[in-house]
Amino acid sequence: MSDAIEDDLIESAAVVLGLVRALLDDPQLTADEPWFMLRRTAECLTGTLNVAELRGERLAAADE
């Protein structure tokens, strides 16, 4: 189950990154779009960091 959640978080981050990159290339961004992108990017980074931290804890426990 945790692998599926990790996969979902990583996939979500990849999708958001693709959308953010596309929007950044748009010369007609609205005033709200950068804030939306920043919020979504922060959410994805939080999820990705949680995945990395939990994987590190599992790896450390497996070594003991």
C-alpha positions as CSV (number, residue, x, y, z in Angstrom):
1,M,0.0,0.0,0.0
2,S,2.8,2.4,0.9
3,D,4.4,1.8,-2.5
4,A,1.2,2.7,-4.3
5,I,0.9,5.9,-2.3
6,E,4.5,6.8,-3.1
7,D,3.9,6.1,-6.7
8,D,0.9,8.4,-6.7
9,L,2.8,11.2,-5.0
10,I,5.7,10.9,-7.5
11,E,3.3,10.8,-10.5
12,S,1.4,13.8,-9.2
13,A,4.7,15.7,-8.8
14,A,5.7,14.8,-12.4
15,V,2.3,16.0,-13.7
16,V,2.5,19.3,-11.7
17,L,6.0,19.9,-12.9
18,G,4.9,19.4,-16.5
19,L,2.0,21.9,-16.1
20,V,4.2,24.4,-14.3
21,R,6.8,24.3,-17.0
22,A,4.2,24.8,-19.7
23,L,2.6,27.7,-17.8
24,L,6.0,29.4,-17.2
25,D,6.5,29.4,-21.0
26,D,3.2,31.2,-21.5
27,P,3.8,35.0,-21.8
28,Q,0.2,35.7,-20.9
29,L,0.1,34.4,-17.3
30,T,-2.6,35.9,-15.2
31,A,-1.7,37.3,-11.8
32,D,-3.2,34.3,-10.0
33,E,-1.5,31.6,-12.0
34,P,2.0,31.9,-10.4
35,W,0.5,31.7,-6.9
36,F,-1.4,28.6,-7.9
37,M,1.7,27.0,-9.4
38,L,3.7,27.8,-6.3
39,R,1.1,26.3,-4.0
40,R,0.9,23.1,-6.1
41,T,4.7,22.8,-6.3
42,A,5.0,23.2,-2.5
43,E,2.3,20.5,-2.0
44,C,4.2,18.1,-4.3
45,L,7.6,18.9,-2.7
46,T,6.1,18.2,0.7
47,G,4.7,14.8,-0.5
48,T,8.0,13.9,-2.2
49,L,10.1,14.8,0.9
50,N,7.7,12.7,3.0
51,V,8.3,9.8,0.7
52,A,12.1,10.2,0.9
53,E,12.0,10.5,4.7
54,L,9.8,7.4,5.1
55,R,12.0,5.4,2.7
56,G,15.1,6.4,4.6
57,E,13.4,5.3,7.9
58,R,12.5,1.9,6.4
59,L,16.0,1.4,5.0
60,A,17.6,2.3,8.3
61,A,15.2,-0.2,10.1
62,A,16.1,-2.9,7.6
63,D,19.8,-2.4,8.3
64,E,19.4,-3.0,12.0
